Amino acid sequence: MIRFGVAGQQFETERLIGDRRGLSGGPTLVFVAGIHGNEPSGVIALQRVFQDLDRREVSLQGRLLGLVGNLEALAQHRRYLSRDLNRIWDQDFSRQYYDATQRAPGLPEEFREATEIFDVIEPLLKRYSQSLGDPANHSKLYFVDLHTTSAPTVPFIAINDQLDNRNFALQFPVPTVLGIEEYLQGPLLSYLNDFGPVAMAFEAGQHDDPKSIDVHVAFIYLAMLAAGIVRAEQIPDLVQHRRLLQDCGGEQQGIVEVVYRRGLALDDNFVMEPGFTNFHPIQKGALLAQDRRGPIRADRAGQIFMPLYQAVGEDGFFIVRKVPRWALLLSSLLRRVNFETILTLLPGISRSQLQPEALVVDRRIARFLAVQLFHLLGYRRKRDDGNVMIVSRREIQRT
């Protein structure tokens, strides 16, 4: 049990906020909150929801779990202690987790936190994987990672662009961001997504804004409804919850795609220019930030996304652009007819021998194929050295 404070109030929590089981064989919905210790609103929101469900004795049509991410960082109100807990979910973590000899003293504190989280999650993934071959007993599995941001923001969803994720995200009245996983190393949602279930991140608002807690509560209930954990009549304030998200989102609806990331090094002395909020429109050449090399200007038009206004972070800002509806419809159609099988017949494109789910693109030959085309088909860059680009698609990878 740890204690943490928010706006002068004290709270307590354990790793497991709640675990409620209802109808056997129903869907399982898992929330992770506080994976960054300076983002406590998701933890408080989950506590409120579980308390409300207990008070009203709500019968679930599946299983609902709430987990805390970085307990020690939450107690100290720090983003992380030694390593960002939302950047370590990769092959190194898998090797260390499954090989006890790799769990040597001296590993970062966040590795212990990640291990305790995955101790709860791994049995769910195993059961889900085993049920894929048994349609009669297959039940859906959903993961939602709850966050807040350092700058004021409208609530939004971030997903890896696979159709199951997209279909789930489109049930919420907030904007959805695609492609951020292409720029980040080791986020939790990408790690879980590779096992097959639906996974998304939800950003409710600014870290210290009390309204972020209410937005998280509203989203949790709507996610329970979308996943089939509860029925509409079991959520007395359903209309208010949906209206809160709509009002916070304003005109920012639909899907946007990340087209640029400004990564940071420790000695960059990065300072964001004041006044930017998520989805703030910018023009090419706009002054965005300063670092030790001088002014940083936008190299393209778009919308600013996740501007950094805190002392710790690896991402200065992103730039996003709206994805037109016709592109989304075309994307779904091309994936359903397995259009990617035609790609390997084109000059300069081949299947990777080391990673069968990946394509190798020789840009010196396949000059006419832009990154955007591969995005339409659900592919993301895994490596890009200018002449050779390797892309992979999660639906194929899981198969």
C-alpha positions in Angstrom: 0.0 0.0 0.0 1.3 3.4 -0.9 0.1 6.9 -0.2 0.0 9.8 -2.8 -1.3 13.3 -2.7 -3.3 15.3 -5.2 -4.4 19.0 -4.7 -3.9 18.7 -1.0 -5.9 15.4 -0.7 -4.3 12.1 0.4 -5.1 8.8 -1.3 -4.0 5.2 -0.8 -3.7 2.4 -3.4 -2.2 -1.0 -4.0 -1.1 -2.5 -7.4 -4.6 -4.0 -7.8 -7.2 -1.3 -7.6 -10.1 -3.8 -8.3 -10.9 -7.1 -9.9 -14.6 -7.7 -10.5 -15.9 -10.9 -12.2 -19.3 -11.4 -13.6 -20.6 -13.6 -16.3 -18.1 -16.4 -17.1 -16.9 -16.3 -20.7 -17.7 -12.6 -21.2 -15.1 -10.1 -22.3 -12.2 -8.9 -20.1 -11.4 -5.2 -19.8 -8.1 -4.2 -18.1 -7.3 -0.6 -17.2 -3.7 0.5 -16.2 -3.4 3.9 -14.6 -0.4 5.8 -13.2 2.2 4.2 -15.4 3.7 7.6 -15.1 3.8 8.6 -11.4 2.9 12.3 -12.1 -0.4 11.2 -13.7 -2.6 10.2 -10.7 -6.0 11.1 -12.1 -6.6 7.7 -13.7 -5.9 5.9 -10.4 -8.4 8.1 -8.6 -11.0 7.6 -11.4 -10.7 3.8 -11.2 -11.1 3.9 -7.5 -14.3 5.9 -7.8 -15.7 3.5 -10.5 -15.0 0.4 -8.5 -16.5 2.0 -5.4 -19.6 2.9 -7.4 -20.0 -0.6 -8.9 -19.7 -2.1 -5.4 -22.2 0.4 -3.9 -24.8 -0.3 -6.6 -23.9 -4.0 -6.7 -23.7 -3.9 -10.5 -23.6 -7.4 -12.2 -20.9 -7.5 -14.9 -21.1 -9.4 -18.2 -17.4 -10.3 -18.0 -14.3 -9.2 -16.0 -13.0 -5.8 -15.1 -9.5 -5.2 -13.7 -7.8 -1.9 -12.6 -4.1 -1.8 -12.1 -1.6 0.8 -10.9 1.5 1.2 -13.1 4.5 2.8 -11.3 3.6 2.7 -7.6 6.9 4.1 -6.3 6.9 7.0 -8.7 3.3 7.7 -7.9 4.1 7.9 -4.2 6.9 10.5 -5.0 4.8 12.3 -7.7 7.5 11.7 -10.3 7.1 10.6 -13.9 9.6 7.8 -13.2 12.5 6.9 -10.9 15.2 5.6 -13.1 13.6 4.7 -16.4 10.3 5.6 -18.1 8.0 2.6 -17.3 6.2 3.3 -20.6 9.4 2.8 -22.7 10.7 -0.6 -21.4 8.2 -3.0 -22.9 10.3 -4.7 -25.5 12.3 -7.9 -26.3 14.7 -7.1 -23.4 11.9 -7.1 -21.0 10.5 -10.4 -22.3 13.9 -12.0 -22.0 14.4 -10.8 -18.5 10.8 -11.7 -17.5 10.9 -15.3 -18.7 14.5 -16.0 -17.7 14.8 -15.7 -14.0 18.6 -15.6 -14.3 18.2 -12.3 -16.1 16.5 -10.7 -13.0 19.8 -9.7 -11.5 20.4 -7.1 -8.8 20.9 -3.6 -10.2 18.1 -3.7 -12.7 16.1 -0.4 -12.8 13.3 -0.1 -10.3 10.9 0.1 -13.2 11.7 -3.4 -14.2 10.4 -4.7 -10.9 7.2 -2.6 -11.4 6.8 -4.0 -14.9 7.3 -7.5 -13.7 4.6 -7.2 -11.1 2.2 -5.7 -13.7 2.9 -8.5 -16.1 2.4 -11.1 -13.4 -1.2 -10.1 -13.5 -1.5 -9.6 -17.2 0.3 -12.7 -18.5 -2.4 -15.3 -17.5 -5.0 -13.2 -19.3 -2.9 -13.2 -22.5 -2.3 -16.9 -22.3 -6.0 -17.6 -21.9 -6.8 -15.3 -24.7 -4.2 -16.9 -27.0 -5.5 -20.4 -26.2 -9.1 -19.4 -26.9 -8.3 -18.1 -30.4 -8.5 -21.6 -31.8 -11.8 -22.3 -30.0 -14.5 -19.9 -31.4 -17.1 -21.4 -29.1 -15.1 -20.4 -26.0 -13.3 -17.4 -27.3 -13.8 -14.2 -25.3 -12.5 -10.7 -26.1 -9.7 -9.0 -24.3 -9.2 -5.2 -24.0 -6.5 -3.1 -22.5 -6.7 0.6 -21.8 -3.8 2.7 -20.6 -5.0 5.9 -18.8 -2.8 9.0 -19.1 -2.8 12.8 -18.7 -0.5 15.3 -20.5 1.8 18.2 -19.4 -0.1 20.7 -21.6 -3.8 21.5 -21.7 -5.5 19.1 -24.1 -8.8 17.9 -25.4 -9.2 14.2 -24.5 -8.0 11.8 -27.1 -7.2 8.1 -27.9 -3.9 6.8 -29.2 -3.9 3.4 -31.0 -1.7 1.2 -33.1 -3.5 1.2 -36.5 -5.0 -2.2 -36.8 -8.7 -2.6 -37.6 -9.8 -4.1 -34.2 -8.2 -1.1 -32.4 -9.7 1.4 -34.9 -13.2 -0.1 -34.6 -13.1 0.1 -30.8 -11.7 3.6 -30.8 -14.4 5.0 -33.1 -17.1 4.2 -30.5 -15.9 7.2 -28.4 -16.7 10.9 -29.1 -13.0 12.0 -29.0 -10.2 12.3 -31.6 -8.0 9.2 -32.3 -4.3 9.5 -33.0 -2.6 6.9 -35.3 1.0 6.1 -35.8 2.6 7.3 -32.5 4.0 3.8 -32.0 6.2 4.3 -35.0 8.1 7.0 -33.1 8.2 5.4 -29.6 10.3 2.6 -28.3 8.7 0.2 -25.8 5.3 1.6 -24.9 3.0 -0.8 -23.0 0.1 -0.7 -25.5 2.3 -1.8 -28.4 3.7 -4.7 -26.4 0.3 -5.9 -25.4 -1.1 -5.4 -28.9 1.5 -7.8 -30.3 -0.2 -10.6 -28.3 -3.4 -10.0 -30.2 -6.0 -8.2 -28.0 -7.3 -4.7 -28.5 -5.1 -2.1 -26.8 -5.4 1.7 -26.6 -4.1 4.7 -24.6 -6.5 7.4 -23.4 -5.3 10.9 -22.5 -7.9 12.7 -20.3 -6.5 16.2 -19.9 -3.7 18.1 -18.1 -1.9 16.4 -15.1 -3.0 18.8 -12.4 -6.5 19.6 -13.7 -9.2 18.1 -11.4 -11.5 17.8 -14.4 -9.1 15.1 -15.8 -10.5 12.8 -13.1 -14.1 13.3 -14.2 -13.1 12.8 -17.8 -11.3 9.5 -16.9 -14.4 8.3 -15.0 -16.6 9.1 -18.0 -14.3 7.3 -20.4 -14.0 4.2 -18.1 -17.8 3.8 -18.1 -18.1 4.3 -21.9 -15.2 1.7 -22.4 -17.1 -0.8 -20.2 -20.2 -0.3 -22.4 -18.2 -0.5 -25.7 -16.5 -3.7 -24.5 -19.7 -5.3 -23.4 -18.9 -5.4 -19.7 -22.1 -3.6 -18.8 -25.4 -2.6 -20.4 -26.5 1.0 -21.0 -29.2 0.8 -18.3 -26.5 -0.1 -15.8 -24.8 3.3 -16.2 -27.2 5.9 -14.6 -25.2 8.9 -15.9 -24.4 7.6 -19.3 -25.8 10.6 -21.2 -23.8 13.0 -19.0 -20.6 11.0 -19.4 -20.9 11.0 -23.2 -21.7 14.7 -23.2 -18.7 15.5 -21.1 -16.4 13.9 -23.6 -18.1 15.5 -26.5 -17.9 19.0 -24.8 -14.3 18.6 -24.0 -13.4 17.4 -27.5 -15.3 20.2 -29.1 -14.6 20.2 -32.9 -11.6 17.9 -32.6 -13.2 14.6 -33.8 -12.1 12.0 -36.3 -8.7 10.4 -36.8 -5.3 12.1 -37.1 -1.9 10.6 -37.9 1.5 11.4 -36.5 3.8 12.7 -39.3 6.8 14.1 -37.2 8.4 13.6 -33.8 11.0 15.9 -32.1 13.1 13.5 -30.0 15.2 14.8 -27.2 18.6 14.1 -25.8 19.6 14.8 -22.1 21.8 17.8 -23.0 19.4 19.4 -25.5 18.1 22.1 -23.0 14.8 21.9 -24.8 12.2 24.6 -23.9 8.8 24.6 -25.6 7.4 28.0 -26.6 4.5 28.9 -24.4 0.8 28.7 -25.4 0.6 25.5 -27.4 -2.1 22.9 -26.7 -2.8 19.6 -28.3 -4.1 19.9 -31.9 -3.1 23.6 -32.1 -2.9 24.4 -35.8 0.6 25.5 -37.0 2.1 26.7 -40.3 5.4 25.7 -41.8 8.1 27.9 -40.3 6.3 28.6 -37.0 8.6 29.0 -34.0 7.8 26.0 -31.7 10.7 25.7 -29.2 14.3 26.5 -28.4 17.2 24.2 -27.6 21.0 24.6 -27.2 21.3 24.8 -31.0 18.8 27.7 -31.3 15.2 28.1 -32.5 13.2 25.1 -33.6 10.7 25.8 -36.3 8.0 23.6 -37.9 9.2 22.0 -41.1 5.6 21.4 -42.2 2.1 22.5 -41.6 -0.2 20.5 -39.4 -1.3 20.4 -35.7 1.0 20.4 -32.7 0.6 17.3 -30.5 2.0 16.5 -27.0 4.1 19.7 -26.5 6.5 19.1 -23.6 5.9 21.4 -20.6 7.5 19.3 -17.9 11.1 18.8 -16.9 11.3 15.1 -17.8 10.5 13.5 -21.2 12.0 12.1 -24.3 9.6 13.7 -26.8 9.6 17.5 -27.4 6.5 17.5 -29.5 4.8 15.7 -32.4 3.1 17.1 -35.5 -0.2 15.4 -36.7 -2.4 15.7 -39.7 -6.1 14.8 -40.3 -6.7 11.5 -42.1 -9.5 12.0 -44.6 -12.5 9.7 -44.3 -12.0 8.3 -47.9 -8.5 7.2 -46.9 -9.9 5.3 -43.8 -12.5 3.5 -45.9 -10.0 2.6 -48.6 -7.6 1.4 -45.9 -10.2 -1.0 -44.5 -11.2 -2.3 -47.9 -7.6 -2.9 -49.0 -6.8 -4.8 -45.8 -9.9 -7.0 -46.1 -9.0 -8.1 -49.6 -5.4 -8.8 -48.6 -4.0 -6.2 -51.1 -0.6 -6.5 -49.5 -0.1 -9.8 -51.3 0.2 -7.9 -54.5 2.9 -5.6 -53.1 5.6 -8.3 -53.2 5.0 -8.6 -57.0 6.1 -5.0 -57.4 9.8 -4.1 -58.2 11.8 -3.2 -55.1 9.5 -4.9 -52.6 10.2 -8.3 -51.0 9.2 -10.4 -48.0 11.8 -10.3 -45.2 13.5 -13.7 -44.7 14.2 -13.0 -41.1 10.7 -11.6 -40.3 8.0 -13.1 -42.5 5.5 -10.6 -41.3 7.7 -7.7 -42.6 8.3 -6.2 -46.0 11.6 -4.9 -47.3 11.3 -1.8 -49.5 14.2 -0.7 -51.6 13.5 3.0 -52.1 16.0 3.3 -55.0 13.7 1.0 -57.0 10.2 1.5 -55.4 10.4 5.3 -55.5 6.7 5.7 -56.3 5.6 4.0 -53.0 5.2 6.6 -50.3 5.1 5.8 -46.6 1.5 6.9 -46.5 0.5 4.0 -48.8 2.0 1.5 -46.3 0.2 3.3 -43.5 -3.1 2.8 -45.4 -2.4 -1.0 -45.4 -1.6 -1.0 -41.7 2.1 -1.2 -42.0 4.5 0.8 -39.8 8.2 1.5 -40.2 10.4 -0.7 -38.1 13.6 0.6 -39.7 14.4 3.3 -42.2 18.0 4.1 -43.3 17.0 6.2 -46.4 17.5 3.6 -49.1 15.9 0.6 -47.4 12.8 0.7 -45.3 11.4 -2.3 -43.3 7.7 -2.2 -42.5 5.5 -4.7 -40.6 1.8 -5.1 -40.0 0.4 -6.4 -36.7 -2.5 -8.5 -38.0 0.0 -10.5 -40.2 2.5 -10.7 -37.4 0.0 -12.3 -35.0 -1.1 -14.8 -37.6 
